[in-house]
Amino acid sequence: MNIPVRAAAGLRPLRAAVFSAVCVTLSAAGHVLVPGSGIPVWTLAAGWAGLLCVVGP
């Protein structure tokens, strides 16, 4: 019988931060590749913080 192993509760905020950073990075890369213009850094930071609030604890 397999018993599922859960990650420590302390790692959840770290996983959420990494997940949101990857999502924002991929989104920014897509926006740069399609129209060819950059995105302001404050917009990326706001997107990261918003996504972190949604996926975080």
N, C-alpha and C positions, 0 to 999 in steps of 0.2 A: 504494500500500500504506500503510495507516494503522499507525503505530507508537504503541502505548499510552504515555501519559505518566503516570508515577507521581508522587504527591506526595512531597515530601522526607520522609525518615525522621524529621526533627525535628518535623514537624507531627502525627505520629501521636498523641502524648500530648495535644496540644491538641484534636484531633478527638475523642478518647475522652472527654476532660473535658466538652466541649460536648455530645456525644451523651448522656452519663450525666446531665448537668444537665437537658437537655430531657426525658429519660425520667422523672426524678424529679419534675420540675415538672408534667408531664402527669398522673402518678400522683397527686400531691398534689391537683391541681385536681379530679380525678375523685372522690377521697375527700371533699373538701370539698363538692362539689356533690351527691353522692348522700345521705349521711347528714346533712349540714349542720353537721358539727363539724370543728374544725381538727385538725391533726396536730402533735405536738411537734417543735420544730426539731431536736432531737438525733436523732429518728427519720429525718428527711429527710437529715441529714448522714450518718448511718450507711448509709442506702440509697444515697446518692450515692457514698460511698466504696466500698461493696460492688460496685456496678455498675461503677465505674471500675476496680476490680481485675479484674473479669471481662473488660471490653472493652479495657482498656489493654494496653500492651506486655508 
